[in-house]
Amino acid sequence: MKRITAIIALELMAVLWVGISADAADMDQSVRTQILQMYQLDPAFYEVDVRSSQLRTTQLGDHQDITIKQLSQKEPIGLFSVIVTVTEDGKPVETGQVSLNIRKFAQVLVTQDNLTRRSLPKADKLALQRMDVTSLNEQAVQSIESIAGYRLKRNIGKGQILTFAAIEPIPDIEVGGDVTIVCHEGLLKITVPGEAIQSGSIGDLVKVRNRASGKILIARVVDDRTVAIQP
């Protein structure tokens, strides 16, 4: 008899728990839906989780609704709190603070292997994946086409999001590379062998060393082998 009573009690507790969970989910879902609408967040890229709530109301009745007031001007992402007011027939019946966690997702390039500094970000080493970018402080790369002509400027581990801060344009001349230093003086053209002290692309001003004199000069990159200085 005691065994049967215990089983019945457990079943009643389970039913009660399911009811409470469903009620809480109803209010949470109402808050989530209104947050998405209020801030025009695309649900395909944003997820809103209710972390805690001061509201006693767990389920809205037929004549009840909620209004939401933001507590700050910060972007609705990450940890975020709002004031929720429950109204019935347009009249407020309860107000409380609700804490949220708003996560942002995006389709971004993710490394499929360890990538080393100065290597080229090749398509077979990257994959487009939906990733949580809530805490990402750098702009993520979203297509391999957008980084043609770029290389890695730091090592990146496997499974990391590739960002524009981690890449740089491939320079036309490299540090330590041989260059020809050209100087025009009227009809006179002077050329001397030099060494690049800085990397640079066409049009950039870089430091070069005159190999003959050892003097360091500022020159403009003309192509991958030539720099020009003003007399």
C-alpha positions, 0 to 999 in steps of 0.5 A, spaced: 500 500 500 505 504 501 509 503 495 502 504 491 501 511 495 509 513 493 508 511 486 501 516 485 505 521 489 511 521 484 506 521 478 502 527 481 509 531 482 511 529 475 504 532 473 505 538 477 512 539 475 510 539 467 505 544 468 510 549 472 515 548 467 510 549 461 507 555 465 514 558 465 516 557 458 510 561 456 512 567 460 519 566 457 517 565 450 513 571 450 519 575 453 523 572 448 518 573 442 517 581 444 525 582 445 526 579 438 521 584 435 522 590 439 530 590 437 528 587 430 533 581 431 532 576 426 531 569 429 535 566 424 541 569 427 539 571 434 537 567 440 534 570 447 535 566 453 531 568 460 537 567 465 532 570 471 526 573 472 523 577 478 516 576 475 511 572 479 507 571 473 509 565 469 503 564 464 499 570 461 492 569 461 487 571 455 486 578 457 494 579 459 500 582 455 507 584 457 510 591 455 518 591 455 522 597 457 530 597 456 534 599 462 540 602 458 542 604 451 547 598 450 546 594 444 542 588 445 547 582 445 550 578 451 548 579 458 542 584 457 536 586 462 530 589 461 523 591 465 517 587 464 510 589 466 505 585 465 498 588 463 491 586 464 486 589 460 491 595 459 492 596 466 499 594 469 498 588 474 506 586 475 513 589 474 519 586 474 526 585 472 528 580 467 535 578 465 537 575 458 543 572 455 542 574 447 547 570 443 548 572 436 550 567 430 553 568 423 556 564 417 563 565 418 569 562 415 572 557 421 579 554 420 580 546 419 587 546 421 592 549 424 594 555 420 601 559 420 603 566 420 604 568 412 601 562 410 595 563 405 588 562 407 586 556 402 579 554 401 581 547 403 583 549 410 577 553 411 569 551 412 563 556 412 560 554 419 554 557 423 558 560 429 556 564 436 560 571 435 557 574 441 563 575 444 567 576 438 571 583 438 574 582 431 570 582 424 569 575 422 571 573 414 564 570 411 567 568 404 573 566 401 573 570 395 573 577 400 580 575 402 583 573 395 590 576 395 591 576 403 595 572 408 595 570 415 599 575 419 599 571 426 598 563 427 591 561 428 589 554 431 584 549 428 577 551 430 578 558 430 574 563 427 578 567 421 577 575 422 580 580 418 584 582 424 588 576 423 590 577 415 594 582 411 595 584 404 600 580 401 606 585 400 609 586 393 616 587 397 618 583 403 623 585 409 630 583 407 628 583 400 633 585 394 630 592 391 633 597 386 633 604 388 631 609 383 632 616 383 631 621 377 634 628 377 632 631 371 634 627 365 639 623 369 636 616 372 640 613 378 640 606 380 643 603 386 642 596 389 638 596 396 635 592 401 627 593 404 627 594 411 620 594 411 614 590 407 610 594 403 605 594 397 605 598 390 604 606 392 607 605 400 612 609 403 617 604 406 624 604 409 630 601 404 637 601 405 642 603 400 647 597 400 653 601 397 653 607 402 649 603 408 644 609 408 637 608 410 632 612 405 624 613 405 622 610 398 615 609 394 614 602 392 614 602 384 613 594 383 615 588 387 623 589 385 623 597 385 623 603 389 623 610 387 626 616 392 625 623 390 632 627 390 
